[in-house]
């Protein structure tokens, strides 16, 4: 008899941890709308907890910092390279797995149905320290433990416990404060102050504190009504500016529409893209984009990469391309005093060699990464650092290739001088020319709107001459994106006015892109373009946030504003 080999060991049973998603979060006693993902069967201790990056920054006090090793995420003394953190897409957000990080600080979490509860016991403020001299605008709160740092509307709310004496000290510094349930609120400072959290010992640092702080709304007060009380806004309304809020019903769904309408000529207002001009990387609160330009009304603008903080669409300011269009997406273009031109836009760029050979340059100053050639100019920033693992590049100046750049150089960063074009080859694409070769760069637009002095991209197009023209596939949007229900930001026009608008569900159910288009038709609009929505959606009037898409002030890469002349 032949001995048979022993049977193989049984295959280990693989159990997948159950997961649950939701869209409502109660943080520090405040109810917010935001996506979350809980992995694990325990309702109080998740194996994984995925939260949107913007939520961590605005509702916990996380801070993004830059170092020689790249971007880091910092919270209470712990710094982690952002690139090393697990990331995933959650609805329209970039989410980070933070279960262990939150637990290490003492944050308590629990889930129930579609709601997540997050709390952190309020520590005592042990000491208040105001800076002197060059740090006079700094206030340090020494704490008995860690605390939540929340931005709610226009207010900054710290989850700390203060004594009446300490409240008097703060008022003595000229600060307007509100003591709430185990919280300290600083009205009007939600976007004005920079915050930092530290450990060993526990501290919260506030930078930008000024005496005699501007009064702002209290929670529950109508933010639009408050903004309308501004004398500057009243003056513009008397000259024809429309600022209102109305309800439009699509089918059986009521939608709340916030509108700012202006005539291109005659009201002393001009429409401008609001974007950083020195470097494109970075996100800012809407008021930080609006204030330098003097914009009285502003909405968030086009799409961007939330992790890399780079633009993903067309931005042209005063004839200079800060970022080029991508994927034939919808855009608007205009010159001062003229009506808006709406359409889909591509930028046709070619590198011509003396031999007659032509090379297509797919993208201009863009955070969108794909195989092939892309072009970067000084408008991108003072230097270019590789956006993918396989890159090589050449520099062109005065019609000649003046330098070649290796993968290692690009990883470190290559300076972008004024008048120099950097041609980057990705994904194994060859460089089109060699050192000292004579070359010429030609640029044209697929639509006349791309020749206007001001351009802003978004997508998809919603209306053209009063007709719904949604075509996500033509603009590179997925079917899932097209079906998504989310707050919306729209730029539109009718026969008289251009309109900056934000739209949300009046009873909690936000609109799809089709529902948005039908609502705009009801309002009599002829042309309309969708801009970035979801958590980016925001409307600013007279430096007051009137509406936000996810209950907290977002940071965005660019915006669109009405600026008094």
C-alpha positions as CSV (number, residue, x, y, z in Angstrom):
1,X,0.0,0.0,0.0
2,X,1.3,3.4,-0.9
3,X,1.2,6.0,1.9
4,X,-0.8,9.0,0.9
5,X,0.6,12.4,1.8
6,X,-1.1,14.1,4.7
7,X,-4.0,16.4,3.8
8,X,-3.2,20.0,3.5
9,X,-3.7,22.3,6.4
10,X,-7.1,23.9,6.4
11,X,-7.2,27.4,4.9
12,X,-7.5,30.0,7.6
13,X,-10.9,31.6,7.7
14,X,-10.8,35.2,6.5
15,X,-13.3,37.4,8.2
16,X,-13.9,40.9,6.8
17,X,-14.7,43.4,9.4
18,X,-18.1,45.0,9.0
19,X,-18.2,48.6,8.0
20,X,-20.8,51.4,8.3
21,X,-21.1,54.7,6.5
22,X,-22.9,57.8,7.6
23,X,-23.3,61.5,6.7
24,X,-24.0,63.1,10.1
25,X,-21.5,63.9,12.8
26,X,-22.0,65.4,16.3
27,X,-18.6,66.9,17.3
28,X,-18.3,68.7,20.6
29,X,-22.1,69.1,20.9
30,X,-22.4,70.6,17.4
31,X,-24.3,68.7,14.6
32,X,-22.6,68.7,11.2
33,X,-23.1,67.1,7.8
34,X,-20.0,65.2,6.7
35,X,-19.3,61.7,5.4
36,X,-17.6,59.1,7.6
37,X,-16.7,55.4,7.5
38,X,-16.5,53.1,10.5
39,X,-14.8,49.7,10.2
40,X,-15.4,47.2,13.0
41,X,-18.3,45.7,14.9
42,X,-17.8,47.5,18.2
43,X,-20.0,50.6,18.3
44,X,-17.6,52.5,20.5
45,X,-14.1,51.4,19.5
46,X,-13.6,51.3,15.7
47,X,-10.8,49.3,14.1
48,X,-10.6,52.0,11.5
49,X,-12.3,55.4,11.4
50,X,-12.1,57.3,8.1
51,X,-12.8,61.1,8.3
52,X,-12.5,63.8,5.6
53,X,-9.2,65.7,5.8
54,X,-11.0,69.1,5.7
55,X,-13.1,67.9,8.7
56,X,-10.0,67.1,10.7
57,X,-8.6,70.5,10.0
58,X,-11.8,72.5,10.7
59,X,-13.4,70.5,13.5
60,X,-10.5,69.0,15.4
61,X,-7.6,71.4,15.0
62,X,-5.3,69.4,12.8
63,X,-2.9,71.5,10.9
64,X,-1.1,70.9,7.6
65,X,2.6,72.0,7.7
66,X,5.4,72.1,5.1
67,X,8.8,70.6,5.7
68,X,11.9,69.6,3.7
69,X,10.3,66.1,3.6
70,X,7.0,67.3,2.2
71,X,3.7,68.0,3.7
72,X,2.9,66.9,7.2
73,X,-0.3,66.6,9.3
74,X,0.1,67.8,12.8
75,X,-2.1,67.6,15.9
76,X,-1.1,67.8,19.6
77,X,2.6,67.2,19.1
78,X,2.4,64.4,16.6
79,X,3.6,65.0,13.1
80,X,3.0,62.5,10.3
81,X,3.9,62.8,6.6
82,X,0.7,63.2,4.7
83,X,1.9,60.9,2.0
84,X,2.4,58.1,4.6
85,X,-1.2,58.2,5.9
86,X,-3.8,55.8,4.5
87,X,-6.1,57.7,2.2
88,X,-9.3,56.9,0.4
89,X,-12.2,58.7,-1.4
90,X,-15.3,59.3,0.8
91,X,-18.1,60.8,-1.2
92,X,-16.4,63.9,-2.7
93,X,-13.7,64.1,-0.1
94,X,-10.2,62.8,0.6
95,X,-10.5,60.8,3.9
96,X,-7.8,59.8,6.4
97,X,-7.8,56.8,8.7
98,X,-7.4,58.3,12.2
99,X,-8.9,55.8,14.7
100,X,-5.6,55.2,16.5
101,X,-4.6,58.9,16.5
102,X,-7.8,60.1,18.0
103,X,-7.8,57.3,20.6
104,X,-4.2,58.3,21.7
105,X,-5.4,61.8,22.6
106,X,-8.5,60.6,24.4
107,X,-11.2,61.3,21.8
108,X,-14.3,59.3,22.4
109,X,-16.4,58.0,19.5
110,X,-19.6,56.1,19.1
111,X,-21.9,55.3,16.2
112,X,-25.7,55.0,15.8
113,X,-27.4,54.4,12.5
114,X,-26.0,57.1,10.1
115,X,-24.7,59.3,12.9
116,X,-21.3,59.5,14.5
117,X,-20.7,61.1,17.9
118,X,-17.3,62.5,18.7
119,X,-16.4,64.1,22.1
120,X,-13.3,65.1,24.1
121,X,-13.7,66.0,27.8
122,X,-13.1,69.8,28.1
123,X,-9.8,70.5,29.9
124,X,-9.3,73.5,32.2
125,X,-7.5,76.5,31.0
126,X,-4.6,76.8,33.5
127,X,-3.0,80.0,32.2
128,X,-3.4,82.6,29.5
129,X,-0.2,84.0,28.0
130,X,-0.2,87.0,25.6
131,X,2.8,87.5,23.4
132,X,4.9,90.7,23.4
133,X,6.6,92.8,20.8
134,X,6.7,90.9,17.5
135,X,4.4,88.2,19.0
136,X,1.8,90.6,20.4
137,X,-0.9,89.0,18.3
138,X,-0.2,85.5,19.8
139,X,-2.3,84.1,22.6
140,X,-1.3,80.8,24.3
141,X,-3.8,78.8,26.3
142,X,-2.1,76.4,28.7
143,X,-4.4,73.4,29.3
144,X,-4.9,70.5,31.7
145,X,-5.5,68.2,28.6
146,X,-6.2,68.2,24.9
147,X,-9.2,70.0,23.5
148,X,-11.2,70.2,20.2
149,X,-10.6,73.3,18.0
150,X,-13.6,73.9,15.9
151,X,-14.5,76.5,13.2
152,X,-18.3,76.9,13.0
153,X,-19.5,79.4,10.5
154,X,-17.6,82.6,11.2
155,X,-16.7,81.6,14.8
156,X,-13.8,79.8,16.4
157,X,-14.9,77.5,19.2
158,X,-12.4,75.9,21.7
159,X,-13.6,72.9,23.7
160,X,-12.1,74.3,27.0
161,X,-13.4,75.2,30.4
162,X,-12.7,78.8,31.6
163,X,-13.3,80.6,34.9
164,X,-15.0,83.9,35.2
165,X,-11.7,85.5,36.0
166,X,-10.1,84.1,32.8
167,X,-13.1,85.4,30.8
168,X,-12.4,88.8,32.3
169,X,-8.8,88.6,31.3
170,X,-9.7,87.8,27.7
171,X,-12.2,90.7,27.6
172,X,-9.5,92.9,29.1
173,X,-7.3,92.0,26.1
174,X,-10.0,93.5,23.9
175,X,-11.4,90.1,22.8
176,X,-15.1,89.4,22.3
177,X,-15.9,86.0,23.8
178,X,-18.8,83.8,24.7
179,X,-18.6,81.2,27.4
180,X,-20.7,78.2,26.5
181,X,-21.2,74.7,27.8
182,X,-17.6,73.7,28.5
183,X,-16.6,75.8,25.5
184,X,-15.0,79.2,24.7
185,X,-16.3,80.9,21.5
186,X,-14.6,83.7,19.7
187,X,-17.2,85.2,17.4
188,X,-16.0,86.3,14.0
189,X,-12.6,84.7,14.4
190,X,-13.2,81.3,12.6
191,X,-11.2,82.3,9.6
192,X,-9.1,85.2,11.0
193,X,-7.0,83.2,13.5
194,X,-4.4,80.6,12.8
195,X,-4.3,77.8,15.4
196,X,-1.8,75.3,16.5
197,X,-2.1,72.5,19.1
198,X,0.9,71.3,21.2
199,X,1.6,68.6,23.8
200,X,3.9,68.2,26.8
201,X,2.4,70.4,28.1
202,X,-1.0,70.7,26.4
203,X,-1.5,74.0,24.7
204,X,-3.5,75.8,22.1
205,X,-1.8,78.7,20.3
206,X,-3.8,81.4,18.5
207,X,-2.0,83.6,16.0
208,X,-3.5,86.8,14.6
209,X,-5.4,87.9,17.7
210,X,-6.3,91.6,17.5
211,X,-7.9,93.8,20.1
212,X,-11.4,95.0,19.6
213,X,-12.3,92.0,17.5
214,X,-15.1,92.3,15.0
215,X,-18.4,91.2,16.2
216,X,-20.0,88.4,14.2
217,X,-23.2,86.4,14.3
218,X,-24.1,84.1,17.1
219,X,-25.1,80.6,16.3
220,X,-28.7,80.5,15.0
221,X,-28.8,84.1,13.6
222,X,-29.6,84.5,9.9
223,X,-26.2,85.0,8.3
224,X,-27.6,86.4,5.1
225,X,-29.6,89.0,7.1
226,X,-26.5,89.9,9.0
227,X,-24.4,90.4,5.9
228,X,-27.2,92.5,4.3
229,X,-26.8,95.0,7.1
230,X,-23.4,96.0,5.9
231,X,-23.4,99.7,4.7
232,X,-21.2,98.7,1.7
233,X,-23.7,96.0,0.7
234,X,-26.7,98.4,1.1
235,X,-24.9,100.9,-1.1
236,X,-24.5,98.3,-3.9
237,X,-28.1,97.0,-3.5
238,X,-29.3,100.6,-4.0
239,X,-27.4,100.6,-7.3
240,X,-29.0,97.3,-8.5
241,X,-27.1,94.4,-6.9
242,X,-29.5,91.5,-6.1
243,X,-28.8,89.5,-2.9
244,X,-31.5,87.1,-1.9
245,X,-32.4,83.6,-0.9
246,X,-35.4,81.7,-2.3
247,X,-36.9,78.2,-2.4
248,X,-37.3,76.4,-5.7
249,X,-39.1,73.0,-5.9
250,X,-37.9,70.4,-8.4
251,X,-40.4,67.6,-8.5
252,X,-41.2,67.2,-4.8
253,X,-37.8,68.3,-3.6
254,X,-37.5,71.9,-2.2
255,X,-34.1,73.5,-2.8
256,X,-32.7,76.6,-1.1
257,X,-31.0,79.0,-3.6
258,X,-28.7,81.8,-2.5
259,X,-28.2,84.4,-5.3
260,X,-26.0,87.3,-5.9
261,X,-26.8,89.1,-9.2
262,X,-25.0,92.0,-10.9
263,X,-25.2,93.8,-14.2
264,X,-21.8,93.6,-15.9
265,X,-21.9,97.4,-16.6
266,X,-23.2,100.3,-14.6
267,X,-23.2,99.0,-11.0
268,X,-19.5,99.6,-10.2
269,X,-18.8,95.9,-9.9
270,X,-16.5,93.7,-11.9
271,X,-16.2,89.9,-11.9
272,X,-12.8,88.5,-11.2
273,X,-11.2,85.1,-10.6
274,X,-9.8,85.0,-7.1
275,X,-6.6,83.0,-7.0
276,X,-3.0,83.1,-5.7
277,X,-0.7,84.7,-8.2
278,X,2.7,83.8,-6.7
279,X,2.3,80.1,-6.4
280,X,-0.6,77.8,-7.2
281,X,-0.1,75.2,-4.4
282,X,-2.1,75.9,-1.3
283,X,-5.7,76.1,0.0
284,X,-7.2,79.2,1.6
285,X,-10.5,80.1,3.3
286,X,-12.7,82.0,1.0
287,X,-12.2,85.3,2.8
288,X,-8.5,84.9,2.4
289,X,-9.0,84.9,-1.4
290,X,-11.6,87.6,-1.4
291,X,-10.0,90.2,0.9
292,X,-6.8,90.9,-1.1
293,X,-8.9,91.6,-4.2
294,X,-11.5,93.6,-2.3
295,X,-14.3,91.3,-3.4
296,X,-17.7,92.2,-1.7
297,X,-19.3,88.9,-2.8
298,X,-17.5,85.6,-3.6
299,X,-18.2,82.0,-4.2
300,X,-15.8,79.1,-4.4
301,X,-14.4,78.3,-7.8
302,X,-13.1,75.4,-9.8
303,X,-11.9,71.9,-8.9
304,X,-8.6,71.1,-7.1
305,X,-6.6,68.2,-5.7
306,X,-7.4,68.3,-1.9
307,X,-4.3,66.4,-0.9
308,X,-1.7,68.1,-3.1
309,X,-3.7,71.4,-2.9
310,X,-3.2,72.0,-6.7
311,X,-5.7,73.4,-9.3
312,X,-7.5,71.0,-11.6
313,X,-8.9,73.3,-14.2
314,X,-8.7,76.6,-16.0
315,X,-7.8,79.8,-14.2
316,X,-6.8,82.9,-16.3
317,X,-6.4,86.2,-14.6
318,X,-5.8,89.4,-16.5
319,X,-4.6,87.5,-19.6
320,X,-2.2,85.2,-17.7
321,X,-2.8,81.5,-17.4
322,X,-2.4,80.5,-13.8
323,X,-3.7,77.0,-14.6
324,X,-4.9,75.5,-17.9
325,X,-8.1,73.6,-18.7
326,X,-8.3,69.8,-18.4
327,X,-10.5,67.2,-20.1
328,X,-12.5,69.6,-22.3
329,X,-14.5,70.7,-19.2
330,X,-16.9,73.6,-19.0
331,X,-15.6,77.1,-18.4
332,X,-16.5,80.7,-18.6
333,X,-14.5,83.5,-20.2
334,X,-15.1,87.3,-20.2
335,X,-13.6,90.7,-20.7
336,X,-14.4,93.7,-18.5
337,X,-18.0,94.9,-18.9
338,X,-19.0,92.1,-21.2
339,X,-21.4,89.2,-20.9
340,X,-20.0,85.8,-20.0
341,X,-19.1,83.3,-22.7
342,X,-19.9,79.7,-21.7
343,X,-18.5,76.6,-23.3
344,X,-16.2,73.6,-23.1
345,X,-12.5,74.4,-23.3
346,X,-9.2,72.8,-24.3
347,X,-5.9,74.5,-24.6
348,X,-4.0,73.4,-27.7
349,X,-0.2,73.7,-27.0
350,X,2.5,72.5,-29.4
351,X,6.3,72.4,-29.2
352,X,7.7,72.9,-32.7
353,X,11.3,71.8,-33.6
354,X,13.5,73.3,-36.3
355,X,13.0,70.0,-38.2
356,X,9.3,70.6,-38.5
357,X,8.4,68.0,-35.9
358,X,5.5,68.8,-33.6
359,X,4.9,67.6,-30.1
360,X,1.6,68.1,-28.2
361,X,1.8,69.6,-24.7
362,X,-1.2,68.3,-23.0
363,X,-1.5,70.4,-19.9
364,X,-0.5,73.9,-18.6
365,X,0.3,74.6,-14.9
366,X,-2.0,71.7,-13.8
367,X,-2.1,69.3,-10.8
368,X,-3.8,66.8,-13.2
369,X,-1.2,64.1,-13.8
370,X,-1.3,61.9,-17.0
371,X,1.3,60.3,-19.3
372,X,2.8,62.6,-21.9
373,X,4.1,66.2,-21.9
374,X,3.0,69.1,-19.7
375,X,4.1,72.7,-19.5
376,X,4.8,74.8,-16.4
377,X,5.6,78.5,-16.1
378,X,6.5,80.9,-13.4
379,X,2.8,81.3,-12.6
380,X,3.0,77.8,-11.1
381,X,5.3,79.0,-8.4
382,X,9.0,79.7,-7.8
383,X,9.9,76.1,-8.4
384,X,8.4,72.9,-9.8
385,X,8.6,69.6,-7.8
386,X,7.8,66.3,-9.5
387,X,4.1,65.2,-9.2
388,X,4.8,61.6,-10.2
389,X,7.5,59.0,-9.9
390,X,8.7,58.9,-13.5
391,X,9.5,62.3,-14.8
392,X,12.2,64.1,-16.8
393,X,12.1,67.6,-18.1
394,X,13.7,70.4,-20.2
395,X,13.8,74.1,-19.8
396,X,13.1,76.5,-22.7
397,X,14.1,80.1,-22.7
398,X,14.1,82.6,-25.7
399,X,13.3,79.8,-28.1
400,X,16.1,77.4,-27.1
401,X,16.5,74.4,-24.8
402,X,18.7,75.7,-22.0
403,X,18.7,72.8,-19.6
404,X,17.8,69.1,-19.1
405,X,16.5,67.9,-15.7
406,X,16.8,64.4,-14.3
407,X,14.3,62.6,-12.2
408,X,16.4,63.3,-9.1
409,X,16.5,67.1,-9.8
410,X,12.7,67.2,-10.3
411,X,12.2,65.3,-7.0
412,X,14.2,68.0,-5.2
413,X,12.6,70.9,-7.1
414,X,13.6,72.9,-10.2
415,X,13.4,76.7,-10.1
416,X,10.9,78.3,-12.5
417,X,12.3,81.7,-13.7
418,X,10.2,84.3,-15.4
419,X,10.3,83.8,-19.1
420,X,11.2,80.1,-18.8
421,X,9.0,77.2,-19.8
422,X,9.5,73.8,-18.2
423,X,8.4,70.9,-20.3
424,X,7.8,67.8,-18.2
425,X,7.6,64.3,-19.6
426,X,5.7,61.7,-17.5
427,X,5.0,58.0,-17.6
428,X,8.0,57.1,-19.8
429,X,7.3,59.7,-22.5
430,X,10.5,60.8,-24.2
431,X,11.8,64.4,-24.1
432,X,11.0,66.1,-27.4
433,X,14.3,68.0,-27.8
434,X,17.9,68.1,-26.7
435,X,20.2,70.7,-25.1
436,X,20.6,73.9,-27.3
437,X,17.9,72.8,-29.8
438,X,15.8,75.6,-31.2
439,X,12.1,75.2,-30.4
440,X,8.9,77.3,-30.5
441,X,5.9,77.0,-28.3
442,X,2.5,77.7,-29.9
443,X,-0.7,78.1,-27.9
444,X,-4.3,78.4,-29.0
445,X,-7.8,77.8,-27.5
446,X,-10.5,75.4,-28.7
447,X,-13.1,78.1,-28.1
448,X,-13.0,81.9,-28.3
449,X,-13.8,82.0,-24.6
450,X,-10.3,80.9,-23.9
451,X,-9.0,84.1,-25.5
452,X,-10.8,86.3,-23.0
453,X,-8.7,88.1,-20.4
454,X,-10.5,86.2,-17.5
455,X,-11.3,82.5,-17.6
456,X,-12.5,80.1,-14.9
457,X,-13.1,76.4,-15.4
458,X,-15.5,74.0,-13.6
459,X,-17.9,71.6,-15.1
460,X,-20.1,70.2,-16.3
461,X,-22.0,72.8,-18.3
462,X,-25.6,72.9,-17.1
463,X,-27.5,75.2,-19.4
464,X,-26.9,76.8,-22.8
465,X,-29.5,79.2,-24.2
466,X,-32.0,77.9,-21.6
467,X,-31.6,74.2,-22.5
468,X,-30.1,71.5,-20.3
469,X,-26.8,70.4,-21.8
470,X,-25.4,68.0,-19.2
471,X,-22.9,65.7,-20.7
472,X,-20.6,64.2,-18.1
473,X,-18.8,61.8,-20.4
474,X,-17.8,64.6,-22.8
475,X,-16.2,66.5,-19.9
476,X,-14.5,63.5,-18.2
477,X,-16.9,63.1,-15.3
478,X,-17.8,59.6,-14.0
479,X,-21.4,58.3,-13.8
480,X,-21.1,58.3,-10.1
481,X,-20.1,61.9,-10.0
482,X,-23.1,62.9,-12.2
483,X,-25.5,61.0,-9.9
484,X,-24.1,62.5,-6.7
485,X,-26.4,64.5,-4.5
486,X,-24.4,67.5,-3.0
487,X,-24.5,71.2,-2.3
488,X,-23.8,73.1,-5.5
489,X,-22.0,76.3,-6.6
490,X,-23.0,77.8,-9.9
491,X,-22.1,80.7,-12.1
492,X,-24.9,81.7,-14.5
493,X,-26.5,84.5,-16.5
494,X,-29.8,85.6,-17.8
495,X,-30.6,88.5,-20.2
496,X,-29.8,91.2,-17.6
497,X,-27.4,89.9,-14.9
498,X,-24.7,87.5,-14.2
499,X,-25.3,85.3,-11.1
500,X,-23.2,83.7,-8.4
501,X,-25.3,81.1,-6.7
502,X,-25.1,78.3,-4.1
503,X,-27.8,75.6,-3.8
504,X,-28.6,73.1,-1.1
505,X,-31.6,70.9,-0.1
506,X,-34.1,72.8,2.0
507,X,-34.9,69.6,3.9
508,X,-31.6,67.8,3.9
509,X,-31.6,66.1,0.5
510,X,-29.2,68.0,-1.7
511,X,-29.6,68.2,-5.5
512,X,-28.2,66.2,-8.3
513,X,-26.7,68.0,-11.3
514,X,-29.9,67.4,-13.2
515,X,-32.0,68.8,-10.4
516,X,-29.7,71.8,-10.2
517,X,-30.2,72.4,-13.9
518,X,-34.0,72.2,-13.7
519,X,-34.0,74.6,-10.7
520,X,-31.9,77.1,-12.7
521,X,-34.4,76.8,-15.6
522,X,-37.2,77.7,-13.3
523,X,-35.3,80.8,-12.3
524,X,-35.2,81.9,-16.0
525,X,-31.5,81.5,-16.5
526,X,-30.0,81.0,-20.0
527,X,-26.5,79.8,-19.4
528,X,-25.0,78.1,-16.4
529,X,-21.8,76.3,-15.3
530,X,-21.4,74.0,-12.3
531,X,-18.3,74.8,-10.1
532,X,-16.8,72.7,-7.4
533,X,-19.5,71.6,-4.9
534,X,-20.0,69.5,-1.9
535,X,-17.9,70.6,1.0
536,X,-16.2,73.3,-1.1
537,X,-19.6,75.1,-1.7
538,X,-19.5,78.5,0.1
539,X,-20.8,82.0,-0.4
540,X,-19.2,85.1,1.2
541,X,-20.9,88.5,1.5
542,X,-19.1,91.4,3.1
543,X,-16.5,89.1,4.6
544,X,-19.3,87.0,6.2
545,X,-19.8,83.4,5.3
546,X,-23.5,83.2,4.4
547,X,-23.7,79.6,3.3
548,X,-21.4,76.5,3.5
549,X,-21.9,73.1,2.0
550,X,-21.0,71.0,5.0
551,X,-21.6,73.2,8.0
552,X,-18.0,74.3,8.4
553,X,-15.8,76.8,6.4
554,X,-13.9,75.1,3.7
555,X,-10.5,75.8,2.2
556,X,-10.4,76.1,-1.6
557,X,-7.8,76.7,-4.2
558,X,-9.6,79.5,-6.2
559,X,-12.8,81.5,-6.2
560,X,-15.0,83.9,-8.2
561,X,-15.8,87.4,-6.8
562,X,-17.6,90.6,-7.5
563,X,-15.2,93.4,-6.8
564,X,-16.2,97.1,-6.5
565,X,-14.5,99.3,-9.0
